[in-house]
Amino acid sequence: MTRVVIIGGGPGGYEAALVGAQLGAQVTLIEATGIGGSAVLTDVVPSKALVAVGEAITDTRGASAIGVNASDISLDLAEVNARVKKWAATQSRDIFDSLIAAGVHVISGTGLLLSEQQVQATHDSGAVEVLAADVVLIAVGAHPRELASAQPDGERIMTWKQLYELQELPEKLIVVGSGVTGAEFAGAYQALGSDVTLVSSRDQVLPGEDGDAAAVIEKAFLDRGMNVLDKSRAVSVQRVGSGVEVALEDGRIVVGSHCLMAVGSVPNTENIGLEHVGIDTNDAGFIQVDGVSRTSVRGIYAAGDCTGVLMLASVAAMQGRIAMWHALGDTVARLNLETVSSNVFTDPEIATVGVSQKDVDSGASEALVFTLPLATNARAKMQGISEGFVKLFALPESGTVVGGVVVAPKASELIFAIALAVEHRLTVDQISRTITVYPSLSGSIAEAARRLHQPN
């Protein structure tokens, strides 16, 4: 029986453990902070739950657009955060139960690589044991990047892991960083009722996303009263009295009650014994892996945020599964990032898959592009939706769909149809000839495909 030891119980680790057990391996999983890792306990699950509360408030306030008067809205942030943490803990317990049911041995503690085939497990109780391993998977995740000039204190200056301890809504929240995390929390807290200032060092919020989509989100932020400071780099944050001051590179000072630092992530690759076996990392400390999750050392794999490949829970989970399929001799294909869907949980959401506008504009990909505003959609009109669009990318000759962008409420659900098309090389004609429900937001996907039809 193959002995598999997994260090880290986030999506990359627990999904790998389930596959390993399914394939008949003896699997031991070591996790330090709770099954599910930061994705379940302090990042993806709780943040999206908080975003959902903000969406509910926004939808309620916006109901007047369809004739519903809903002016009296109150919020108890302490109760909201308590519920969010409860949901996260429940999800963690459910995953733990599934691991135990599958026969995985779970150790609550930390793991340290001693050699290519030995892992030291230090239990929470203090007990230490050395585990023999034929296969090792490292899935230790990442943590919020901190700046020396803006040290979090968990009260006024915070990382996204610390937000759920707040008992009262920040009166004036300054969010430093306009990437996915910063934009999501800025939008959520604005919806909850905070006066939000978003500090962005770039020309536009969400610089890594489709430019047209990012423009919709920034306009939505501004229209709802957010103070967006583009081309503004924060150099320090300090507590002053009962609030905070954020100093910008140009000399301006932004004053608020609280500050959220959302300036990237750092891999948890220190003090896990990488140096004992000579595993290659890049300059930022991320473990280098190939398409089947192998590290530079035979028999040792890595998955998830600690690899920096694409920091999504879905990608981490697939990396973990691929690692086990490869290590245990099952059928396996290399990780294909070209078909990975991603989503930004702002309001509206941004969902993307495949070829991007940047690829087309730079000449890296040749594709026809069509954008259909959602405002023309009958269902959107009924729901008071005036923002957003569907954008499709298709090859000029064959009409094969190679990418797409959806900006809409619940874009994370709508993108699946486009992802299927990209994955299975469907053409715009195959999509457009599929009858959609009328009225529906998904009808706009079929309509955009019809607009890309090339007559014979």
DAPELIN-V479121 format. One record per residue. N is the residue number from 0. PHI is phi in degrees with one decimal (999 if undefined). OMEGA is omega in degrees with one decimal (* if undefined). Layout:
BEGIN
n->N phi->PHI omega->OMEGA
n->N phi->PHI omega->OMEGA
END
This chain:
BEGIN
n->0 phi->999 omega->-180.0
n->1 phi->-73.4 omega->179.8
n->2 phi->-96.3 omega->-179.6
n->3 phi->-113.2 omega->174.6
n->4 phi->-118.2 omega->-178.2
n->5 phi->-116.1 omega->176.8
n->6 phi->-103.0 omega->-180.0
n->7 phi->115.6 omega->-174.0
n->8 phi->-111.2 omega->173.4
n->9 phi->-76.8 omega->-177.6
n->10 phi->-55.0 omega->178.7
n->11 phi->-63.7 omega->-178.0
n->12 phi->-77.0 omega->-174.6
n->13 phi->-72.9 omega->176.7
n->14 phi->-68.4 omega->176.0
n->15 phi->-62.0 omega->-179.5
n->16 phi->-61.7 omega->180.0
n->17 phi->-65.0 omega->178.2
n->18 phi->-66.9 omega->179.4
n->19 phi->-59.0 omega->178.2
n->20 phi->-65.1 omega->179.1
n->21 phi->-60.8 omega->-178.0
n->22 phi->-89.5 omega->171.1
n->23 phi->92.5 omega->179.4
n->24 phi->-81.5 omega->171.4
n->25 phi->-90.7 omega->-169.1
n->26 phi->-110.6 omega->171.9
n->27 phi->-119.5 omega->179.8
n->28 phi->-116.6 omega->179.5
n->29 phi->-110.7 omega->-178.9
n->30 phi->-136.2 omega->-172.6
n->31 phi->-89.0 omega->-170.6
n->32 phi->-117.9 omega->179.9
n->33 phi->138.9 omega->-178.7
n->34 phi->-61.6 omega->-174.3
n->35 phi->105.9 omega->178.5
n->36 phi->61.4 omega->-178.5
n->37 phi->-64.1 omega->-179.4
n->38 phi->-56.9 omega->-177.8
n->39 phi->-88.6 omega->-168.9
n->40 phi->-90.9 omega->-174.5
n->41 phi->-135.0 omega->-174.3
n->42 phi->-127.8 omega->-168.5
n->43 phi->-60.1 omega->-175.3
n->44 phi->-63.1 omega->-179.2
n->45 phi->-66.4 omega->-178.3
n->46 phi->-66.8 omega->-179.9
n->47 phi->-72.3 omega->173.9
n->48 phi->-65.8 omega->177.6
n->49 phi->-65.9 omega->176.5
n->50 phi->-59.8 omega->-179.7
n->51 phi->-62.7 omega->176.1
n->52 phi->-64.1 omega->177.7
n->53 phi->-61.2 omega->178.3
n->54 phi->-62.4 omega->-179.8
n->55 phi->-61.7 omega->178.9
n->56 phi->-67.2 omega->178.8
n->57 phi->-60.7 omega->179.8
n->58 phi->-62.7 omega->-179.8
n->59 phi->-66.9 omega->178.7
n->60 phi->-64.8 omega->-178.2
n->61 phi->-82.9 omega->-177.6
n->62 phi->-64.5 omega->179.0
n->63 phi->-61.8 omega->179.0
n->64 phi->-64.7 omega->178.0
n->65 phi->-116.9 omega->171.1
n->66 phi->90.7 omega->180.0
n->67 phi->-105.9 omega->179.8
n->68 phi->-92.6 omega->-179.2
n->69 phi->-136.7 omega->-172.3
n->70 phi->-92.9 omega->-174.3
n->71 phi->-95.2 omega->-179.3
n->72 phi->-126.2 omega->177.1
n->73 phi->-126.2 omega->-177.5
n->74 phi->-138.2 omega->173.1
n->75 phi->-111.8 omega->-174.1
n->76 phi->-64.0 omega->179.1
n->77 phi->-59.8 omega->179.0
n->78 phi->-68.2 omega->178.1
n->79 phi->-58.6 omega->-179.0
n->80 phi->-65.2 omega->177.6
n->81 phi->-63.3 omega->178.8
n->82 phi->-67.0 omega->179.4
n->83 phi->-58.9 omega->-179.7
n->84 phi->-66.7 omega->178.1
n->85 phi->-65.9 omega->178.2
n->86 phi->-60.1 omega->-179.7
n->87 phi->-63.5 omega->179.9
n->88 phi->-64.4 omega->178.4
n->89 phi->-65.2 omega->178.0
n->90 phi->-62.6 omega->178.2
n->91 phi->-61.0 omega->179.9
n->92 phi->-64.1 omega->179.8
n->93 phi->-62.5 omega->178.8
n->94 phi->-66.7 omega->177.5
n->95 phi->-57.0 omega->-179.4
n->96 phi->-61.1 omega->179.9
n->97 phi->-67.1 omega->177.0
n->98 phi->-65.7 omega->179.9
n->99 phi->-63.2 omega->179.8
n->100 phi->-62.8 omega->-179.9
n->101 phi->-82.2 omega->178.6
n->102 phi->93.3 omega->178.2
n->103 phi->-78.9 omega->175.1
n->104 phi->-88.0 omega->-176.3
n->105 phi->-107.4 omega->176.7
n->106 phi->-111.4 omega->174.3
n->107 phi->-88.3 omega->-176.6
n->108 phi->167.5 omega->-177.2
n->109 phi->-118.0 omega->-180.0
n->110 phi->-118.4 omega->-180.0
n->111 phi->-138.0 omega->176.1
n->112 phi->-70.2 omega->175.7
n->113 phi->-99.6 omega->178.5
n->114 phi->-157.8 omega->180.0
n->115 phi->-64.6 omega->-175.8
n->116 phi->-129.7 omega->177.8
n->117 phi->-139.2 omega->177.2
n->118 phi->-126.5 omega->176.4
n->119 phi->-90.6 omega->177.7
n->120 phi->-107.2 omega->175.6
n->121 phi->-106.7 omega->-177.2
n->122 phi->-69.7 omega->175.8
n->123 phi->-57.4 omega->179.8
n->124 phi->-73.4 omega->-176.4
n->125 phi->102.6 omega->178.7
n->126 phi->-65.7 omega->-178.4
n->127 phi->-123.4 omega->174.4
n->128 phi->-140.1 omega->178.3
n->129 phi->-106.2 omega->-176.4
n->130 phi->-102.9 omega->173.7
n->131 phi->-79.7 omega->-176.3
n->132 phi->-140.9 omega->170.0
n->133 phi->-85.0 omega->178.7
n->134 phi->-135.8 omega->175.6
n->135 phi->-121.9 omega->172.8
n->136 phi->-120.4 omega->176.6
n->137 phi->-100.9 omega->-179.4
n->138 phi->-141.3 omega->-170.0
n->139 phi->-92.2 omega->173.2
n->140 phi->73.1 omega->-177.4
n->141 phi->-148.7 omega->178.6
n->142 phi->-134.5 omega->-177.6
n->143 phi->-60.0 omega->175.8
n->144 phi->-70.5 omega->178.4
n->145 phi->-117.4 omega->177.7
n->146 phi->-102.6 omega->179.6
n->147 phi->-59.8 omega->-178.0
n->148 phi->-90.9 omega->-179.2
n->149 phi->-149.4 omega->-175.4
n->150 phi->-74.9 omega->178.1
n->151 phi->-65.0 omega->175.3
n->152 phi->-116.6 omega->178.3
n->153 phi->77.4 omega->-179.2
n->154 phi->-118.7 omega->-179.4
n->155 phi->-117.7 omega->176.3
n->156 phi->-113.3 omega->-167.9
n->157 phi->-135.0 omega->164.4
n->158 phi->-96.2 omega->-179.3
n->159 phi->-67.6 omega->176.8
n->160 phi->-73.1 omega->-172.6
n->161 phi->-97.8 omega->-175.1
n->162 phi->-62.2 omega->-171.9
n->163 phi->-78.1 omega->174.7
n->164 phi->-94.3 omega->-180.0
n->165 phi->-65.0 omega->178.6
n->166 phi->-99.9 omega->178.7
n->167 phi->-131.5 omega->-179.2
n->168 phi->-66.7 omega->176.2
n->169 phi->-57.9 omega->179.6
n->170 phi->-68.7 omega->179.3
n->171 phi->-132.4 omega->-177.0
n->172 phi->-97.5 omega->173.3
n->173 phi->-103.6 omega->177.8
n->174 phi->-107.2 omega->179.0
n->175 phi->-100.0 omega->-177.6
n->176 phi->115.2 omega->-175.1
n->177 phi->-113.7 omega->171.5
n->178 phi->-74.9 omega->-175.4
n->179 phi->-59.2 omega->-177.9
n->180 phi->-62.0 omega->-179.5
n->181 phi->-61.2 omega->-178.9
n->182 phi->-65.7 omega->-179.6
n->183 phi->-63.1 omega->-179.0
n->184 phi->-70.9 omega->176.8
n->185 phi->-60.1 omega->179.0
n->186 phi->-65.5 omega->-178.9
n->187 phi->-64.7 omega->-178.1
n->188 phi->-71.1 omega->173.0
n->189 phi->-63.1 omega->178.3
n->190 phi->-64.7 omega->179.6
n->191 phi->-70.9 omega->176.1
n->192 phi->125.2 omega->177.8
n->193 phi->-76.0 omega->168.9
n->194 phi->-84.2 omega->-169.6
n->195 phi->-110.0 omega->168.9
n->196 phi->-116.2 omega->180.0
n->197 phi->-107.2 omega->-178.0
n->198 phi->-98.6 omega->-177.2
n->199 phi->-120.2 omega->178.7
n->200 phi->-80.5 omega->-176.0
n->201 phi->-103.0 omega->-178.8
n->202 phi->-70.2 omega->-173.1
n->203 phi->-153.2 omega->174.5
n->204 phi->-64.4 omega->179.1
n->205 phi->50.1 omega->-175.4
n->206 phi->-63.0 omega->-180.0
n->207 phi->-87.7 omega->-176.7
n->208 phi->-99.3 omega->174.5
n->209 phi->-52.7 omega->-174.6
n->210 phi->-61.2 omega->178.9
n->211 phi->-65.5 omega->179.4
n->212 phi->-67.4 omega->179.1
n->213 phi->-60.9 omega->179.0
n->214 phi->-63.9 omega->177.8
n->215 phi->-63.6 omega->-178.3
n->216 phi->-66.4 omega->-179.3
n->217 phi->-63.5 omega->177.3
n->218 phi->-62.9 omega->178.0
n->219 phi->-63.1 omega->177.3
n->220 phi->-59.1 omega->-177.6
n->221 phi->-65.4 omega->-179.2
n->222 phi->-63.0 omega->-178.8
n->223 phi->-92.3 omega->172.6
n->224 phi->99.4 omega->178.6
n->225 phi->-73.1 omega->175.2
n->226 phi->-93.9 omega->-177.9
n->227 phi->-102.9 omega->-179.3
n->228 phi->-105.6 omega->177.2
n->229 phi->-75.6 omega->178.8
n->230 phi->51.1 omega->-177.2
n->231 phi->-130.6 omega->-178.4
n->232 phi->-97.3 omega->176.6
n->233 phi->-79.8 omega->179.8
n->234 phi->-110.1 omega->177.6
n->235 phi->-161.3 omega->174.8
n->236 phi->-136.4 omega->178.0
n->237 phi->-142.5 omega->175.7
n->238 phi->-78.3 omega->176.6
n->239 phi->-134.6 omega->-177.4
n->240 phi->61.8 omega->-179.2
n->241 phi->-96.9 omega->-179.2
n->242 phi->-139.9 omega->-179.0
n->243 phi->-135.1 omega->172.2
n->244 phi->-127.3 omega->177.6
n->245 phi->-108.0 omega->179.7
n->246 phi->-90.6 omega->179.2
n->247 phi->-97.2 omega->-176.4
n->248 phi->-60.8 omega->-178.5
n->249 phi->-86.1 omega->176.6
n->250 phi->99.4 omega->178.9
n->251 phi->-70.7 omega->176.5
n->252 phi->-119.8 omega->177.4
n->253 phi->-106.2 omega->-175.9
n->254 phi->-105.5 omega->178.0
n->255 phi->-151.2 omega->177.0
n->256 phi->-88.9 omega->-179.3
n->257 phi->-142.8 omega->175.9
n->258 phi->-135.0 omega->173.7
n->259 phi->-104.9 omega->176.5
n->260 phi->-92.7 omega->179.6
n->261 phi->-130.7 omega->-170.9
n->262 phi->-117.9 omega->174.3
n->263 phi->105.6 omega->-175.4
n->264 phi->-129.5 omega->179.5
n->265 phi->-123.4 omega->-178.5
n->266 phi->-67.3 omega->179.0
n->267 phi->-86.7 omega->-173.5
n->268 phi->-100.8 omega->176.0
n->269 phi->-84.0 omega->173.6
n->270 phi->62.2 omega->174.2
n->271 phi->-119.0 omega->173.0
n->272 phi->88.5 omega->179.2
n->273 phi->-57.2 omega->-178.2
n->274 phi->-68.5 omega->-179.7
n->275 phi->-70.0 omega->-176.5
n->276 phi->-119.0 omega->175.4
n->277 phi->77.8 omega->178.6
n->278 phi->-74.3 omega->-178.1
n->279 phi->-75.3 omega->171.9
n->280 phi->-127.5 omega->175.5
n->281 phi->-88.2 omega->-175.7
n->282 phi->-62.6 omega->-179.5
n->283 phi->-89.9 omega->178.1
n->284 phi->93.6 omega->179.5
n->285 phi->-76.9 omega->-179.6
n->286 phi->-73.0 omega->179.9
n->287 phi->-83.2 omega->179.7
n->288 phi->-132.7 omega->175.6
n->289 phi->-99.2 omega->-174.6
n->290 phi->-68.6 omega->176.3
n->291 phi->-113.6 omega->172.2
n->292 phi->74.4 omega->177.6
n->293 phi->-77.6 omega->170.4
n->294 phi->-85.6 omega->179.2
n->295 phi->-76.0 omega->-178.6
n->296 phi->-111.9 omega->-178.0
n->297 phi->-56.7 omega->176.7
n->298 phi->87.1 omega->178.9
n->299 phi->-115.5 omega->-178.5
n->300 phi->-115.5 omega->175.6
n->301 phi->-145.9 omega->-177.6
n->302 phi->-148.4 omega->172.6
n->303 phi->91.7 omega->-172.9
n->304 phi->-61.6 omega->179.5
n->305 phi->-67.9 omega->176.6
n->306 phi->-94.6 omega->179.6
n->307 phi->66.5 omega->-176.1
n->308 phi->-65.2 omega->174.0
n->309 phi->-159.6 omega->-165.1
n->310 phi->-80.5 omega->176.5
n->311 phi->-128.1 omega->179.0
n->312 phi->-60.7 omega->-179.4
n->313 phi->-65.3 omega->178.6
n->314 phi->-70.1 omega->177.3
n->315 phi->-57.3 omega->-179.6
n->316 phi->-61.0 omega->-179.8
n->317 phi->-68.1 omega->175.8
n->318 phi->-59.0 omega->179.3
n->319 phi->-64.2 omega->179.2
n->320 phi->-63.4 omega->-179.5
n->321 phi->-59.0 omega->179.1
n->322 phi->-57.2 omega->-178.6
n->323 phi->-71.0 omega->177.7
n->324 phi->-57.0 omega->-179.1
n->325 phi->-69.7 omega->-175.5
n->326 phi->-64.0 omega->-174.2
n->327 phi->-101.5 omega->170.4
n->328 phi->80.5 omega->177.6
n->329 phi->-87.7 omega->177.3
n->330 phi->-63.0 omega->-174.8
n->331 phi->-149.8 omega->172.5
n->332 phi->-122.9 omega->179.9
n->333 phi->-64.3 omega->177.7
n->334 phi->-60.9 omega->-179.1
n->335 phi->-114.0 omega->-177.8
n->336 phi->-73.3 omega->-178.0
n->337 phi->-69.8 omega->-179.6
n->338 phi->-113.3 omega->-179.2
n->339 phi->-83.6 omega->174.3
n->340 phi->-86.1 omega->173.9
n->341 phi->-133.9 omega->-175.7
n->342 phi->-143.9 omega->172.3
n->343 phi->-106.1 omega->-173.3
n->344 phi->-89.5 omega->169.5
n->345 phi->-90.3 omega->177.3
n->346 phi->-126.8 omega->3.4
n->347 phi->-75.0 omega->178.2
n->348 phi->-79.7 omega->172.0
n->349 phi->-119.6 omega->176.8
n->350 phi->-120.9 omega->-177.5
n->351 phi->-138.3 omega->173.2
n->352 phi->-157.0 omega->172.1
n->353 phi->72.0 omega->-177.8
n->354 phi->-57.9 omega->-178.5
n->355 phi->-112.5 omega->176.2
n->356 phi->-62.4 omega->178.0
n->357 phi->-62.3 omega->178.4
n->358 phi->-61.4 omega->-179.0
n->359 phi->-70.1 omega->-178.0
n->360 phi->-63.6 omega->-178.1
n->361 phi->-83.7 omega->-177.1
n->362 phi->87.2 omega->179.3
n->363 phi->-66.5 omega->177.1
n->364 phi->-135.2 omega->175.9
n->365 phi->-104.0 omega->-177.3
n->366 phi->-155.0 omega->169.6
n->367 phi->-80.8 omega->-176.4
n->368 phi->-129.9 omega->172.2
n->369 phi->-137.5 omega->179.7
n->370 phi->-118.5 omega->179.9
n->371 phi->-116.3 omega->178.7
n->372 phi->-64.0 omega->178.6
n->373 phi->-69.3 omega->-178.4
n->374 phi->-59.2 omega->179.4
n->375 phi->-86.1 omega->-175.3
n->376 phi->-85.1 omega->-176.5
n->377 phi->-62.9 omega->-179.7
n->378 phi->-65.7 omega->177.8
n->379 phi->-61.3 omega->178.0
n->380 phi->-60.3 omega->-178.8
n->381 phi->-63.3 omega->-176.4
n->382 phi->-95.0 omega->179.0
n->383 phi->72.6 omega->179.9
n->384 phi->-89.9 omega->179.6
n->385 phi->-117.6 omega->-178.5
n->386 phi->-104.9 omega->171.1
n->387 phi->107.3 omega->-177.8
n->388 phi->-164.3 omega->169.0
n->389 phi->-117.8 omega->178.2
n->390 phi->-124.4 omega->178.0
n->391 phi->-119.3 omega->174.8
n->392 phi->-119.0 omega->-178.6
n->393 phi->-138.5 omega->177.9
n->394 phi->-66.9 omega->-173.3
n->395 phi->-60.9 omega->-174.1
n->396 phi->-82.7 omega->-173.3
n->397 phi->-89.7 omega->-175.1
n->398 phi->76.8 omega->179.2
n->399 phi->-64.5 omega->179.6
n->400 phi->-75.2 omega->-177.3
n->401 phi->-119.2 omega->178.6
n->402 phi->-178.6 omega->178.5
n->403 phi->-168.9 omega->176.5
n->404 phi->-135.3 omega->173.1
n->405 phi->-126.0 omega->173.3
n->406 phi->-117.6 omega->-173.3
n->407 phi->-171.8 omega->167.7
n->408 phi->-59.5 omega->-178.8
n->409 phi->57.1 omega->175.2
n->410 phi->-59.2 omega->178.7
n->411 phi->-60.3 omega->176.3
n->412 phi->-85.8 omega->-176.1
n->413 phi->-69.5 omega->-175.1
n->414 phi->-67.2 omega->-175.6
n->415 phi->-59.8 omega->179.7
n->416 phi->-61.4 omega->179.7
n->417 phi->-71.1 omega->178.2
n->418 phi->-61.5 omega->175.9
n->419 phi->-60.6 omega->179.6
n->420 phi->-63.3 omega->180.0
n->421 phi->-66.5 omega->-178.0
n->422 phi->-61.8 omega->-172.8
n->423 phi->-104.8 omega->174.1
n->424 phi->57.2 omega->177.2
n->425 phi->-74.3 omega->178.4
n->426 phi->-97.4 omega->177.5
n->427 phi->-63.1 omega->179.0
n->428 phi->-69.0 omega->177.5
n->429 phi->-64.7 omega->177.3
n->430 phi->-68.0 omega->-174.1
n->431 phi->-67.7 omega->179.7
n->432 phi->-88.1 omega->174.8
n->433 phi->-88.1 omega->-175.7
n->434 phi->-73.2 omega->177.6
n->435 phi->-102.7 omega->175.8
n->436 phi->-65.6 omega->173.7
n->437 phi->-121.3 omega->-5.6
n->438 phi->-85.9 omega->176.2
n->439 phi->-157.0 omega->175.3
n->440 phi->-66.6 omega->179.3
n->441 phi->-65.0 omega->175.7
n->442 phi->-59.5 omega->178.8
n->443 phi->-68.4 omega->176.4
n->444 phi->-67.1 omega->178.1
n->445 phi->-64.5 omega->-179.9
n->446 phi->-65.5 omega->177.6
n->447 phi->-62.1 omega->177.6
n->448 phi->-64.6 omega->177.9
n->449 phi->-61.0 omega->-178.7
n->450 phi->-68.5 omega->-179.9
n->451 phi->-96.4 omega->178.1
n->452 phi->-63.4 omega->177.3
n->453 phi->-106.9 omega->-178.5
n->454 phi->-59.4 omega->178.0
n->455 phi->-69.8 omega->*
END
